[in-house]
Amino acid sequence: MNIDNSATQNPLQDSGPKRVKYVRKLEQVTQLTAEQRDRLGPVSARYVFRANDYYLGLINWEDPDDPIRQLIIPREEELTDWGALDASNEESVTVARGVQHKYTDTVLLLCNEVCGAYCRYCFRKRLFMDDNDETTNDITEGLAYIASHPEVTNVLLTGGDPLLMSTRRLTEIFDALRSIDHVQIIRIGSKMPAFDPYRVLNDQELQSVFRTYSTPKQRIYLMAHFDHPNELTPLAIEGIDSCIRNGVICVNQCPIIRGINDDPTVLAEMYSTLSYIGCSPYYLFQGRPTAGNQPYEVPIVEGWTIFQNALKRGSGLARRARFCMSHETGKIEIIGVDTEHIYLRYHQAKYAADLSRFFICRRDDNAYWLDQLEVVDRQQIHA
Ligand code: SF4
């Protein structure tokens, strides 16, 4: 495969609209040796591989530790028996096919089962497996559910990546959501500005749709997903700029990932650039203990330390970001760590009684997840 390296330098004006070329088989990645492709075959058979020429063009193939390579190219260690496919038990908050309702004011519509490429550390990799039926392109049921729940003011389109849907389909969804009076905020969870900035830049109709449905009183938010500064190419920045100019508010959320952004210098650089371009850091997530993700996980205490050191170096805007764990019981912020304890607070909660609840766990530098921690005051956490 010929990799288009110009993608990192040449925004559209040089050569007109471009389309990325998708690759779904490791055999198409000729930068890998035949031996590497053979060795990684069983991994991609278990956890699907997908990438495109633009994104693969960001990799320095001379560097085996290149962060984009770590993010997109399978690793044998993924086959280590570790974690669960649905680590946060999303199934328990699924109220209809493709509809999750966990926090009172927010409903998730899993409206697409494909992404621009597949992050190796994805916590929803189960959606890309053949026998999964948790997403739906038909959101009729989801819309009816939202319409009958006036407490829902916030709808997150997710999946998969909603920006891989056609502009016509997105327009229908925006239109339907805007016709429900109590829905104020529409959020789009998308890594397309990183994987394929052309998706926004090439599509003037989509830009027009953003202007129509992101209004001064009811904004559309793009929950962008950049993991490393190398993804913030001139083209990606232009993609974010296009969203902003067309009325979309942009923020960034990503997990902390071993080998990709587990370095305060790297995280600080990304946070600074994101702040400069108007896509300020929102959440850093502790990686969920998802099957296949063992090589990408960072323990909680180490992640918190990296995050704190990054904030010291990043912009003031970046300091608004929070380090959270999307646990089955809620979104739990890791507030602080000392020699003996970890201090946590429910930023969002599945059970109303937990909301804003502060609690303390004994420090364990090897723990990856709340379930491995010993809660010091067990009364403080919902049974
Ligand atoms: S973009 Fe999000 S949903 Fe898609 S593979 Fe990456 S982490 Fe998973």
Residues whose N, C-alpha, C, O or C-beta is under 5 A from the ligand:
A	BS01	SF4	C115 A117 Y118 C119 C122 F123 R124 G159 G160 K191
